[in-house]
Amino acid sequence: MIAPQAESATPILEVRNLSKRFGGLWALRDVSFSVAEGQILGVIGPNGAGKSTLVNLITGLSRPTSGQVLIDGRDVTGLRPWAIAHDHVARTFQIVKPFRGLTVRENVAIGAMHGNERDQSVSDSLATADELLVLVGIAQHANDAPNQLSVADARRLELAKALATRPRLLLIDEVMAGLRYAEIEAAVQLIHRLRDSGITIVAIEHVMKAIVSVSDRILVLHHGSIIASGAPQDVLSDQRVIEAYLGNRYAKRRST
Amino acid sequence: MSAGSLAAILQPRRRTRREVLRDWIRSRRPANSWPALVGLAGFAAMLGLQQLIEPGTQRLVTAVFLFVALAQAWNLIGGYTGYASFGQVAFFGLGAYTVAVLMNNYHISFWLAMPVAIVAGVLFAVLIGVPLLRLRGHYFAIATLGAAEGLREIVNNATPITGGGLGITIPTFGDQVPTPYFGKPGFYLAFLILAAASVAACALVARSRFGYAMVAVHEDEEAAGAVGINTTLVKVVAFALSGAIVACAGAFYAFQQIEFYPTDVFDASFTVLMVIMVMIGGSGSIAGPLVGAVGLELLSQFLRVNLGTYNQLIFGAIIVLVVVFFPQGVVNYFREAVRTRRFSILDNVRRYRL
């Protein structure tokens, strides 16, 4: 489980010709890719490229206009979010969604109470939550209300909530946005550790440095379509990608 | 922490039910058992109280017990789950008429009719809950209000079965009564047990996995779904649990009243009182509806006895004042005040103003 599996194995996630149209706008158009178990796939692209829409379609939050999502080779297109979660797929939300009336600890415990990999009792789930809070580094806030957390800690809470469901596939939607340098380093290390424990990760990210160091492969979305994919360095040195989608300033800085 | 222990966290804890129970018993301390102990003490005190008061006064206290059960039931769907139903009286009337029809038309024992009333409540909750729980906020409130009005009209017009607008009477005289009438002391005990059972059931549900699921649905349905909570199921089950308790209360109420009309047991003011009691006491807790129901019902009876004509006016004015000063409910206000050591009521009003 730890080592990335051979190309011939069934990918844990496969997306086939996925499209989503909002009125006259194609938020996502004919997107196809697959992720092998144990891989970390980075998804980048400018605002409005369709990154969050992609996560929403994979996790069942919205239904695709056309196309398919397969988990372990099984078609899960159009299933409800909780059913997808039961297939060991977890996600974080770009705009954090804590359960405000509960403590930080209870927020995390809820993920360990439901789904196929749940604990036997509420007290077990609370113990799981305590361990996860240590893991993501907000154990000192266990009994606080979520709205007392800083932006960075609220993102850590999102991650802990998702991990509590014991996912095999984790989709993280900009968990590093707004973090300081040291915090990003810690987050990158954590993501590597998660992968080493067998979790496949799809990371949507704006923070360039983070995504390059963390990803095995990168996929670039623009206007709802994939315009490049491959090894991080190959994709990022693609002049077209640099100029058009990372901005001219980044291109200049690279060339000096 | 090493990657090894991370892998351990990512494995579910699989203890047997016996181990869970054993550890739970071992973890009991006064500090974590006091709500149950207070509840038991309260129950015992109410049993003792019955010996001290006249049957006429017992009848008044019985109404308090009824509203404790109703408020706890409303809190499950309106408080914990966050779906403010304005049609819970539908279950009350349904329970009442199920018992009355079975006892009057078919001479079935109350003890058989009452469980049937609960089942009817659950079925009706599923029937209207599946479509209506897709609506939120005001839309859900209005739809449930409509459902209750609709059910009352059906009962009103199904004269061959329900007696329609002429009302229905449960046989309590003669040799052939399905179940002997309980009398005032009997109903005091029955409603006390109903209230205690409702409080205990809601307390257990609130502390369970399902209780957390209800709160998660209340706070954010998308986030709840993302962590594997079947939000539709949680909403329908919470609605059905609430409906079951209200229907059971309606069943006892019907037998106590002996004779009643559709307008009595489908009276929207039952729903309004449930909502107000939960809101005033504080929603989303066990103590809130309990305090709200006991406080408001006692206040209402006190005003009715002592103020005569203007009692409703004063009652309404007091409700308005409490809502203005304690928008989060009295119990929640005191919890926050004790935690933050800020008891100023003016601060509280400022904190919650729009």
Interface residues (C-beta under 8 A of the other chain):
Chain A: T59 G60 L61 R80 P81 W82 A83 A85 H86 A90 R91 F93 K97 P98 F99 R100 G101 L102 E106 A109 I110 G111 A112 M113 H114 G115 N116 E117 R118 D119 Q120 S121 V122 S123 D124 S125 A127 T128 E131 L132 V134 L135 K161 A162 L163 A164 T165 R166 R193 L194 D196 S197 G198 I199
Chain B: M1 A3 S5 L6 A7 I9 L10 Q11 P12 R13 R14 R15 T16 R17 V20 D23 W24 S27 R207 S208 R209 Y212 A213 V215 A216 H218 E219 D220 E222 A223 A224 G225 A226 V227 G228 I229 N230 T231 T232 G284
